[in-house]
């Protein structure tokens, strides 16, 4: 792969310090990856297990009131399964820290419990008419179920709020500097939300003055400042006042819970989900988005037969490389994958680098004099990428996603191009939205970055299929990568 330049201009960092003190003295910049080693996420207050247990208890209490003839797995198993499935799909088991309220949940609980009981009663009556129970018994069981579920959830939410107030977690507030300082000041002295701001990541200056008399928190100016603040202050929460996918990725790699705070009407959240009047919702970790299993299934369904069908082509390419350029058919190179994890990418060797440093830090140049006829053909036809089907099978890559890059260049580009690190929210791929729009070879890194993030933000399984079809069509007029 090539780019428009082999040099990378220096950068002072993505953020502004606004002249305020940093958490620690600044250090020299380094070429390490912009994404830190992934850290295990802190267990969320209000984890799903207690709420699932409450749902199961509610069903058991309700069934216990029915005549003994109705007890047994024919009623209990489908009823428990139905309640857990419906409540889980509605997000009623999702942890919300200290923001949960049984009154907010009650309408959704009531509707889903009614569906589960009516469907199960109908199924029992169809399977065994002798065990059918009447409307009175059904109504009583439903009312007991709802009462137990409401009381149980009130107990769980109350305990979560008490724990949050007793042990508030250190947090960083991310957003325009002035607005972030005012928001942090509004949470000062209110531990019931379980969040204690210890610093501000000022994305830009907004002209909003901090609250008069409120102590100004340190404003973090660089990724190094954030790293030290997270470690030294045991930061486990990040509250976002503005959208910034790169920052979300960074904090989720640190294992922090990420929250999005918006103005009036900005977020579709229950009445009780607020931080001192600011609507608030927890942001799903990027690696946990729905569709991940479907994407992996598509990779396997396509890559396995593709690898088998391409076996003769792979053998022919390997033989051609061996005959024209000697031993060492495959070229192995360290690349950066999802969440900043490193993996070994496979390609057919099209030229032999002078040394390991050249392979890791120099762009391959089109029409390199060291490249023979076979290497030139493989690169122009993209056949040199075929061994990456094995990377797809291993799970290192996906068929569709941002193209992987070497660690050296990931570090450089992450400092220059806003949002470059956010490309690693999704698995890297053989092809992607940028590639089907002609952004291959000597093209803009900034443009590729923008297309990659647009793909991630609007991902769907059908879009992956469309990109694969467009890639296959583009092979008729190959240009190489």
N, C-alpha and C positions, 0 to 999 in steps of 0.2 A: 504494500500500500504506500502511496506517496501523498505528499501534501504540498502546500504552496511554498513552504519555506523549511529549511533545516535548522533555522535559528529560532530561539524563543526569547522574546524581549522580557526584561524583568518586570515584576509587578510588586506593588506595595501592599498587596493583600486585598481581599474582597470587601472589607468593611472599613468604616471610619471610626476612629477613636473619639472624635469630637472633643479632643483636648482633656478628657477626663481620665482618671487614673485607671490603670489596668490591674488585674488581680495579681499579677506577678511581673517582674521586670521583663522587658522584651528580650527575646533571644534571636540569634541569627536564623534566617530562613534555611530550609533544607529541601532536598528533592524527594522526601518521603512521599508516600501516597497521600492524597488529600483525605481519603477515607481511612479512619483508624481501624485497628483490628476490632472485629465485631465483638461486642460484649453482651453477655446474657441479659435480657430485659428483666427489670425488677418485677416481681410478682405484683399484679394489679390488685389494689384494694377492691374487695367486692368481686373476687374471682367467681367463675361460673358455678363451681361445685356447691356452695351453700344454696344458691338459688335453684339449682337442679334438685337438691335434696328437699327443698320446700315444696316444689311441684310434686315430687313423688309422695311426700307425706300428705299433701292435700288430697291426692287421688286415693291413697290408702284409707284415710279418715272417711272420705265420702263413700267408698265401697263398703266399709265396715258397717254403715248404717242400713244398707240394703239387706233384704232377707237372705238367709244363709244359702238358699238355692241359687242365688245370683253370684256367689263368690266363686273364685277360681280363675284360671289363666284365660279362659275364653273372654272374660270381661276385663280383667286387670291388665293383661299384656298389651292389647291394642289401645286401651285407654291411656296407659302410661306412655307408650310410644307416640301416640297422637299428640298428647299434651306437650311432651318434650320437643317433638319435631316442630309443632306450630309456634311454641314460645321461643325456641331457638332461632327459627327463621325470622321472627319478628324482632330479634335482638334483645329479648327480655332476659337472657342469661349473660349479656355482655357486660363486662365490668365497667363501672362509671365512677370509680373512686368514691368521693364523698358527695357526689351530685345526685345520687339516686333518691327517688321518692315513690312510695307505694301509690300515692294518689295519681301520679303521672302514669304509672303502669296499669292502673285498675281497668280503664276501658279496654285496653288490648288484652289483658288477662281474661276479662269477662267474655269478650267475643270469642277468643280462641278456646276457652274452656267449654263454652256452649257448643261450638262446632265439634269438639272432640267427644263430648257426651252424647250429642244427638247422633253422630255418625256411628259411635260404638253401640248405642242402643239399637239403632236400625240394623246393624250387622248381626247383633246377638239375636234379635227377633227373626231375622232371615235364616240364620243357621240353626236355631233351636227355639221355635215358637213357644214351647212350654216354659222357657225361662224369661220371656218378655216381661218387662216391668212397666207399670202405668205411668201417666204424666205426674201424679203426685210424688211417687218414689223418685222419678227422674228429677223433678224440681227440687226436692229436698236434698238429694245427693249433690246436685249442682250448686245449691246455695252453701252447703257445708264445704264443698271444694273451694269455692271462691273465698269464703271467710277464712279458712285455714291458710290459703295462699296469700291473702292480703296481710293477715297477722304475721305470718312467717316472714314475709318480705319486709314488713315494718321492723321486725326484730333485727333482720340481717342488715338493713340500711342504717338502723340506729347504731349498731355495733361498729359498722364501717365509719360512720361519722365521728364516733367517739375516738376510734383509733387514729383517724386523720387529724383530729384536733390535738391529741396527745403527742403524736409524732409527725408533725408536718414535714414534708420532703423538700429539700432544697431545689430551687427551680431557677432557670434562666428565662427571661422574657425577651422574645425576638420580635423586632419590629422597628418602625421609625423611632429614633432615640427619644424624642420628647414625649411622644405618646406612650412608649414603653415605660418611661420613668413614672408617668402619672398613673398608669395601670398598676405598676408595682407598689406605688404609694397607697393606692386604694385597697390593696390586699394586706397592707401592714396592720398588724394587730388583729387580724381575723383568721385565726388558725383553723376554724371550723371547716374551711375548704381543703385543708391538708396540703397547702402549697405555701412555701416561704421563699419569695424571690431573693436571690443573692447577687444578681448581676443582670445586665442588659446587653443584648447583642444588637447594636444599633445599625440597622440596614442602611439608613440614610438620615439626613437631618430634615425635620419637617416643620421647624419653626414653632413647635408647641412647647411652651416652657414647662418645666417640672412644677409640681405643687410647691407653693411657698412653704418653707419650714420643714418639708419632708426631706430626709437625708437622701442625697443622690447616690444611687448604686453605681458600682464600677461599670464602665462601658467597654466591652470587649471588642478589640479592633481586628484581630486576625484569627485564623484557625488555631494557631499556637496558643493564643489567649484562651480560646474556648476549651482547648484540650486541658490546659492547666486548671481552669476553673472547674471543669467537670470532675477532675481527679481530686483536687485539693478540697473542694466543697462538697464532695459526694453528691453531685447533682444527679437527680433521677427523674426530673420533670422538665419539659420545655414548653412554654406557652407562646403560641404564635399569634401575633396581631396582624400579620400580613402573610400572604402565600409566598413561600420560597422553597421549592422542591429540593434544592441542593442542601439547605439547612436541615430540612426534615430528614433527609437521608443521613446526614452527619449525626444528628442526635439519636436517631433510631439505631445507628451503628454503635453508639455509646450505651445502648440499652435503656435510653430514657423514654418515658411515656411522653407522647407529643399531643398537645391540645391546641385546637383552633378556636380563637376567641373572635367574635364578630360583633358588629353594631346591631341596632334594632332590625329584626327581620333578615339578618344576614345568614343565619344558620337555622336549619329545620330541626329544632331541638325541643324537648318538653319544657314546660314552664319552670320546673325545678332545676334544670340543667344550666346553671349560671354561676358566674364568679362575681359576686357583688354587683349584680345587674347586667353583667356582660354575658351574652349567650355563649355557651361553651360546649364543645363536643370533643371526644377523644378521637384522634386520627388513627385509623387502622394501620399497623405496621405494613410497609410496602411489600414485604415478602409474604404477607398473609392475605393478599387480595384474592377475591373469588376468581376462579378461572385458572389458577395455577395448575391444578390437577388436569384440567382439560387441555391446557397448553402442552403439558408434558405428554399427555396421551397422543396429541396430534404429532408431536416430535417422533414418538415411537412408531406410530402407524405409518408415517411417511418415511422415516429414516431407515427402518429395518428393510422394507422391500427395495428402497432406493440403493442401499448398500449392496444388497444381493444382486440387483440388476446391473449395478455399476462394476461388479467384480471383474468382468473381462476388461473394461476400460482401465480400472485401477492396475491390473496386471500389465497391460500394455504400456501405460505411463511409467510404471516402475521399471520395466525392462528398458524403455527408451532412455530414462535418466541414467540407469546403470551403464548402458552401453556408451552413451555420449559423454558422461562425466564421472565415471568411476563409482566406487562404493559410497554408501551413505545416501540412499534413495530418499529417505524422509528427512525433513527439516523440522526440528523441535525448537520451540521458542516459548518463553514464559510470557503469558498475557494476563490481563486483569479481567476477572469475570464479575458475576453478580456479587454485590456487597463488598467489592474490593478484594475478593478471594483470588489467589493466583492459581493458574493451571497451565499445563503444557499443551500448547496448540500444535497440531500436526499439519504439515503441508508437504507436497512434493518439492524437493530442492530444485530451484531454478538457477541459482548461482551459489558459489561457496564464499561466505564472508571471510574477510581477512583474519578476524579474530572475534572473540566473544563480545568485546566492547563495541565493535562495529555492529554486530547483530542486535545488540540491546539498545543502542543509542543513535543509530544512523538510519535515515530513511532509505529504502530501496528506490533507486532512480530508474526511470524508464530508459530503455536502450543502453543499459549498463554494458560496457565493452566486455565484461567477464561473462555475460549471459550468452549461451550458445543458442543454436536454432531450436533445439528441443525446449529449453527453458523459456525462450521467447514465446513459443507456441503455447506452452502450458499456461503461462501468465496471461497472455492475450485471450485465451479461451476460458480462463478461470478453472481449468481442469486441475491446476495445482492445489485448489481448495478442497477437492473431493475427500481427502483423508479426514477432513473435519467432521464428516458424517460419524466417524468413530467418537469424536468429542461429544457429538450430540447424543449418541447412545450412552455414553458414560455419564451424561448429565452435566458436563462442563459448560455446554453451550445449548442453545435452542436453535431451531431452524430459522426463526425470525427474531431479530433483536438488534440492538446497537452492535456494530462491529467491535471486537475486542482490540485493545491496544496494549503496547508494552508499558511496564510500570514507569519507566523513565519519562515517557511522553504523557502518561496520565497525570503525573505530578506536575509537569510543566503546563499542560493545557488547563488543568483545574485551577491554576492561579491566574490564568489569562482570560479564559472564557467563562462567563457566568453560567452556571448550570451544567458544566461539563461533568462534574462528579455525580450529578443526579442521573446521568445515563446508566449508572450501575444499580439503579433500583430494580431493573429487570435482568433476566439472563441475557448474556450477549448472544449474537446469532450469526449464522452463515450469511444471511442477507437481511435487509431492513428497509424501512421507509426511505431513508436517505439514499440508499443504493438504487432503488427503483426510480428515484427522481434524478438519476444521473450523477449523484454526489459520490463518485468513485475516482480513484487516482488522484490527480493533481487538482483537488477542489478544496473549498473553504472548510476548515475545521469548525468555525462558528456556525456555518450553515448546517453541517452534519449534526452538530450538537442540538441545534434547534429542532431539526426533523426528528431526531432520536427522542427528545423529550416530548414532542407532540405525539409521537407514536405511543409512548408509555402512558401519557395522560389520557389518551382516548383508546386504549387497548380493547380489542374484542377478538374472539376466536375467528370470527368471519374476516376481520381485517388481516389476520395472519394468513388465512387461506388466499385472500386477494393478493397479498404481497408475494406469496409463493408462486401464484399463477403469473403475475407480472414479471417475476424473476425468470421463470421458465421461458416466457415469451421473449425476454431480453437477451437470452442466450443465442438467439438467432443472429443478433448483431453484437457479439461480444466485444468489450473494450478493455477487459482486465480490471484488476483492483490493486 
